[in-house]
Amino acid sequence: MIQIFFKPLHVSHLKDWNELLLPFLALEPGYRFLIANKGNYIDVWEDLSLISEEFIDN
């Protein structure tokens, strides 16, 4: 059986799905976050590759 780890979700449904995600939407561009263990583990880090000029379409 194949497990699906990521499920596309429109931002308008986040409050109903998992309210814990909402504050992380205010992070500046270039940041990632991980929430695990039912919210008992939260990690936020900067990943400049997300906003690198190499990835910007001119």
N, CA, C and O atoms as a Tinker XYZ file with bonds, in Angstrom:
   232  protein
     1  N      0.840000   -1.188000    0.000000    73     2
     2  CA     0.000000    0.000000    0.000000    64     1     3
     3  C      0.883000    1.249000    0.000000    63     2     4     5
     4  O      1.827000    1.339000    0.785000    81     3
     5  N      0.587000    2.194000   -0.859000    73     3     6
     6  CA     1.353000    3.426000   -0.963000    64     5     7
     7  C      0.781000    4.461000    0.001000    63     6     8     9
     8  O     -0.423000    4.717000    0.016000    81     7
     9  N      1.681000    5.062000    0.822000    73     7    10
    10  CA     1.264000    6.122000    1.732000    64     9    11
    11  C      1.480000    7.462000    1.054000    63    10    12    13
    12  O      2.506000    7.675000    0.408000    81    11
    13  N      0.527000    8.361000    1.196000    73    11    14
    14  CA     0.656000    9.703000    0.660000    64    13    15
    15  C      1.037000   10.626000    1.809000    63    14    16    17
    16  O      0.284000   10.779000    2.771000    81    15
    17  N      2.212000   11.240000    1.702000    73    15    18
    18  CA     2.711000   12.081000    2.783000    64    17    19
    19  C      2.311000   13.541000    2.628000    63    18    20    21
    20  O      2.222000   14.263000    3.621000    81    19
    21  N      2.072000   13.982000    1.411000    73    19    22
    22  CA     1.721000   15.369000    1.173000    64    21    23
    23  C      0.379000   15.432000    0.458000    63    22    24    25
    24  O      0.128000   14.695000   -0.495000    81    23
    25  N     -0.464000   16.313000    0.931000    73    23    26
    26  CA    -1.786000   16.457000    0.339000    64    25    27
    27  C     -1.985000   17.925000   -0.025000    63    26    28    29
    28  O     -1.912000   18.788000    0.850000    81    27
    29  N     -2.236000   18.225000   -1.300000    73    27    30
    30  CA    -2.494000   19.615000   -1.677000    64    29    31
    31  C     -3.723000   20.138000   -0.938000    63    30    32    33
    32  O     -4.720000   19.431000   -0.791000    81    31
    33  N     -3.641000   21.364000   -0.483000    73    31    34
    34  CA    -4.721000   21.935000    0.302000    64    33    35
    35  C     -4.762000   23.435000    0.059000    63    34    36    37
    36  O     -3.735000   24.107000    0.149000    81    35
    37  N     -5.929000   23.960000   -0.247000    73    35    38
    38  CA    -6.076000   25.395000   -0.450000    64    37    39
    39  C     -6.013000   26.101000    0.900000    63    38    40    41
    40  O     -6.530000   25.607000    1.902000    81    39
    41  N     -5.371000   27.262000    0.904000    73    39    42
    42  CA    -5.163000   27.998000    2.148000    64    41    43
    43  C     -6.486000   28.310000    2.871000    63    42    44    45
    44  O     -6.503000   28.427000    4.097000    81    43
    45  N     -7.561000   28.440000    2.144000    73    43    46
    46  CA    -8.848000   28.741000    2.781000    64    45    47
    47  C     -9.345000   27.609000    3.678000    63    46    48    49
    48  O    -10.236000   27.824000    4.501000    81    47
    49  N     -8.789000   26.418000    3.534000    73    47    50
    50  CA    -9.212000   25.272000    4.333000    64    49    51
    51  C     -8.273000   24.972000    5.503000    63    50    52    53
    52  O     -8.537000   24.058000    6.285000    81    51
    53  N     -7.184000   25.728000    5.631000    73    51    54
    54  CA    -6.193000   25.427000    6.667000    64    53    55
    55  C     -6.758000   25.522000    8.080000    63    54    56    57
    56  O     -6.442000   24.690000    8.930000    81    55
    57  N     -7.584000   26.519000    8.335000    73    55    58
    58  CA    -8.123000   26.689000    9.692000    64    57    59
    59  C     -8.918000   25.452000   10.118000    63    58    60    61
    60  O     -8.842000   25.029000   11.272000    81    59
    61  N     -9.671000   24.880000    9.196000    73    59    62
    62  CA   -10.455000   23.693000    9.509000    64    61    63
    63  C     -9.585000   22.436000    9.590000    63    62    64    65
    64  O     -9.877000   21.514000   10.352000    81    63
    65  N     -8.519000   22.415000    8.797000    73    63    66
    66  CA    -7.686000   21.218000    8.712000    64    65    67
    67  C     -6.662000   21.141000    9.842000    63    66    68    69
    68  O     -6.523000   20.108000   10.497000    81    67
    69  N     -5.932000   22.271000   10.069000    73    67    70
    70  CA    -4.936000   22.290000   11.130000    64    69    71
    71  C     -4.576000   23.735000   11.452000    63    70    72    73
    72  O     -3.757000   24.343000   10.764000    81    71
    73  N     -5.171000   24.267000   12.469000    73    71    74
    74  CA    -4.985000   25.662000   12.851000    64    73    75
    75  C     -3.552000   25.982000   13.257000    63    74    76    77
    76  O     -3.148000   27.145000   13.229000    81    75
    77  N     -2.785000   24.976000   13.631000    73    75    78
    78  CA    -1.395000   25.162000   14.041000    64    77    79
    79  C     -0.541000   25.734000   12.911000    63    78    80    81
    80  O      0.490000   26.352000   13.177000    81    79
    81  N     -0.946000   25.541000   11.667000    73    79    82
    82  CA    -0.172000   26.016000   10.515000    64    81    83
    83  C     -0.280000   27.521000   10.291000    63    82    84    85
    84  O      0.620000   28.117000    9.699000    81    83
    85  N     -1.331000   28.129000   10.738000    73    83    86
    86  CA    -1.626000   29.519000   10.386000    64    85    87
    87  C     -0.509000   30.512000   10.711000    63    86    88    89
    88  O     -0.203000   31.334000    9.847000    81    87
    89  N      0.120000   30.499000   11.885000    73    87    90
    90  CA     1.176000   31.487000   12.157000    64    89    91
    91  C      2.368000   31.370000   11.206000    63    90    92    93
    92  O      3.066000   32.356000   10.966000    81    91
    93  N      2.603000   30.198000   10.674000    73    91    94
    94  CA     3.760000   29.996000    9.808000    64    93    95
    95  C      3.563000   30.599000    8.426000    63    94    96    97
    96  O      4.532000   30.769000    7.686000    81    95
    97  N      2.343000   30.920000    8.068000    73    95    98
    98  CA     2.086000   31.561000    6.792000    64    97    99
    99  C      2.619000   32.991000    6.767000    63    98   100   101
   100  O      2.740000   33.585000    5.695000    81    99
   101  N      2.933000   33.542000    7.920000    73    99   102
   102  CA     3.459000   34.906000    8.010000    64   101   103
   103  C      4.986000   34.945000    7.910000    63   102   104   105
   104  O      5.577000   36.024000    7.955000    81   103
   105  N      5.620000   33.797000    7.776000    73   103   106
   106  CA     7.073000   33.788000    7.629000    64   105   107
   107  C      7.478000   34.505000    6.350000    63   106   108   109
   108  O      6.761000   34.476000    5.349000    81   107
   109  N      8.631000   35.145000    6.401000    73   107   110
   110  CA     9.140000   35.834000    5.220000    64   109   111
   111  C      9.519000   34.811000    4.153000    63   110   112   113
   112  O      9.784000   33.650000    4.465000    81   111
   113  N      9.544000   35.245000    2.894000    73   111   114
   114  CA     9.996000   34.337000    1.828000    64   113   115
   115  C     11.402000   33.813000    2.137000    63   114   116   117
   116  O     12.260000   34.547000    2.627000    81   115
   117  N     11.611000   32.554000    1.844000    73   115   118
   118  CA    12.910000   31.943000    2.089000    64   117   119
   119  C     12.955000   31.089000    3.343000    63   118   120   121
   120  O     14.007000   30.551000    3.688000    81   119
   121  N     11.838000   30.961000    4.021000    73   119   122
   122  CA    11.791000   30.131000    5.228000    64   121   123
   123  C     10.951000   28.886000    4.994000    63   122   124   125
   124  O      9.965000   28.901000    4.258000    81   123
   125  N     11.366000   27.828000    5.635000    73   123   126
   126  CA    10.613000   26.567000    5.633000    64   125   127
   127  C     10.250000   26.242000    7.080000    63   126   128   129
   128  O     10.854000   26.759000    8.019000    81   127
   129  N      9.265000   25.388000    7.234000    73   127   130
   130  CA     8.935000   24.938000    8.589000    64   129   131
   131  C      8.536000   23.479000    8.561000    63   130   132   133
   132  O      8.080000   22.954000    7.545000    81   131
   133  N      8.716000   22.845000    9.693000    73   131   134
   134  CA     8.367000   21.438000    9.874000    64   133   135
   135  C      7.635000   21.316000   11.195000    63   134   136   137
   136  O      8.120000   21.777000   12.228000    81   135
   137  N      6.483000   20.703000   11.159000    73   135   138
   138  CA     5.714000   20.419000   12.374000    64   137   139
   139  C      5.541000   18.909000   12.429000    63   138   140   141
   140  O      5.029000   18.303000   11.487000    81   139
   141  N      5.964000   18.308000   13.521000    73   139   142
   142  CA     5.889000   16.853000   13.646000    64   141   143
   143  C      5.424000   16.482000   15.053000    63   142   144   145
   144  O      5.294000   17.330000   15.935000    81   143
   145  N      5.185000   15.212000   15.223000    73   143   146
   146  CA     4.810000   14.671000   16.526000    64   145   147
   147  C      3.613000   15.411000   17.120000    63   146   148   149
   148  O      3.609000   15.790000   18.291000    81   147
   149  N      2.593000   15.604000   16.271000    73   147   150
   150  CA     1.335000   16.249000   16.688000    64   149   151
   151  C      1.558000   17.647000   17.267000    63   150   152   153
   152  O      0.845000   18.066000   18.179000    81   151
   153  N      2.548000   18.367000   16.736000    73   151   154
   154  CA     2.820000   19.732000   17.179000    64   153   155
   155  C      3.807000   19.833000   18.314000    63   154   156   157
   156  O      4.118000   20.941000   18.751000    81   155
   157  N      4.313000   18.715000   18.813000    73   155   158
   158  CA     5.284000   18.747000   19.898000    64   157   159
   159  C      6.697000   19.052000   19.408000    63   158   160   161
   160  O      7.583000   19.341000   20.212000    81   159
   161  N      6.911000   18.989000   18.096000    73   159   162
   162  CA     8.202000   19.336000   17.509000    64   161   163
   163  C      7.952000   20.326000   16.376000    63   162   164   165
   164  O      7.228000   20.035000   15.425000    81   163
   165  N      8.563000   21.497000   16.497000    73   163   166
   166  CA     8.430000   22.529000   15.471000    64   165   167
   167  C      9.823000   23.040000   15.149000    63   166   168   169
   168  O     10.603000   23.357000   16.047000    81   167
   169  N     10.128000   23.117000   13.856000    73   167   170
   170  CA    11.424000   23.621000   13.411000    64   169   171
   171  C     11.178000   24.623000   12.295000    63   170   172   173
   172  O     10.382000   24.373000   11.390000    81   171
   173  N     11.860000   25.750000   12.361000    73   171   174
   174  CA    11.775000   26.786000   11.342000    64   173   175
   175  C     13.197000   27.122000   10.934000    63   174   176   177
   176  O     14.061000   27.334000   11.785000    81   175
   177  N     13.445000   27.171000    9.614000    73   175   178
   178  CA    14.796000   27.492000    9.173000    64   177   179
   179  C     14.748000   28.281000    7.880000    63   178   180   181
   180  O     13.788000   28.223000    7.111000    81   179
   181  N     15.842000   29.031000    7.672000    73   179   182
   182  CA    15.970000   29.819000    6.457000    64   181   183
   183  C     16.611000   28.962000    5.372000    63   182   184   185
   184  O     17.609000   28.283000    5.613000    81   183
   185  N     16.033000   28.998000    4.184000    73   183   186
   186  CA    16.564000   28.273000    3.035000    64   185   187
   187  C     16.612000   29.255000    1.868000    63   186   188   189
   188  O     15.635000   29.432000    1.141000    81   187
   189  N     17.768000   29.886000    1.709000    73   187   190
   190  CA    17.901000   30.925000    0.693000    64   189   191
   191  C     17.756000   30.395000   -0.727000    63   190   192   193
   192  O     17.552000   31.176000   -1.656000    81   191
   193  N     17.858000   29.090000   -0.911000    73   191   194
   194  CA    17.666000   28.542000   -2.255000    64   193   195
   195  C     16.230000   28.737000   -2.733000    63   194   196   197
   196  O     15.958000   28.657000   -3.931000    81   195
   197  N     15.329000   28.988000   -1.819000    73   195   198
   198  CA    13.939000   29.224000   -2.197000    64   197   199
   199  C     13.752000   30.560000   -2.901000    63   198   200   201
   200  O     12.810000   30.735000   -3.674000    81   199
   201  N     14.656000   31.509000   -2.631000    73   199   202
   202  CA    14.511000   32.836000   -3.226000    64   201   203
   203  C     15.744000   33.226000   -4.046000    63   202   204   205
   204  O     15.903000   34.392000   -4.406000    81   203
   205  N     16.583000   32.294000   -4.333000    73   203   206
   206  CA    17.795000   32.552000   -5.108000    64   205   207
   207  C     17.432000   33.096000   -6.489000    63   206   208   209
   208  O     16.444000   32.678000   -7.091000    81   207
   209  N     18.233000   34.022000   -6.975000    73   207   210
   210  CA    17.994000   34.590000   -8.305000    64   209   211
   211  C     18.038000   33.525000   -9.385000    63   210   212   213
   212  O     17.431000   33.688000  -10.444000    81   211
   213  N     18.737000   32.457000   -9.132000    73   211   214
   214  CA    18.824000   31.355000  -10.084000    64   213   215
   215  C     17.436000   30.788000  -10.416000    63   214   216   217
   216  O     17.217000   30.275000  -11.514000    81   215
   217  N     16.508000   30.883000   -9.465000    73   215   218
   218  CA    15.186000   30.313000   -9.653000    64   217   219
   219  C     14.126000   31.320000  -10.069000    63   218   220   221
   220  O     12.972000   30.960000  -10.304000    81   219
   221  N     14.522000   32.577000  -10.157000    73   219   222
   222  CA    13.567000   33.618000  -10.538000    64   221   223
   223  C     13.517000   33.705000  -12.054000    63   222   224   225
   224  O     14.550000   33.856000  -12.707000    81   223
   225  N     12.318000   33.610000  -12.614000    73   223   226
   226  CA    12.126000   33.667000  -14.056000    64   225   227
   227  C     12.065000   35.124000  -14.500000    63   226   228   229
   228  O     11.154000   35.855000  -14.109000    81   227
   229  N     13.015000   35.544000  -15.302000    73   227   230
   230  CA    13.044000   36.934000  -15.785000    64   229   231
   231  C     12.262000   37.070000  -17.053000    63   230   232
   232  O     12.171000   38.164000  -17.609000    81   231
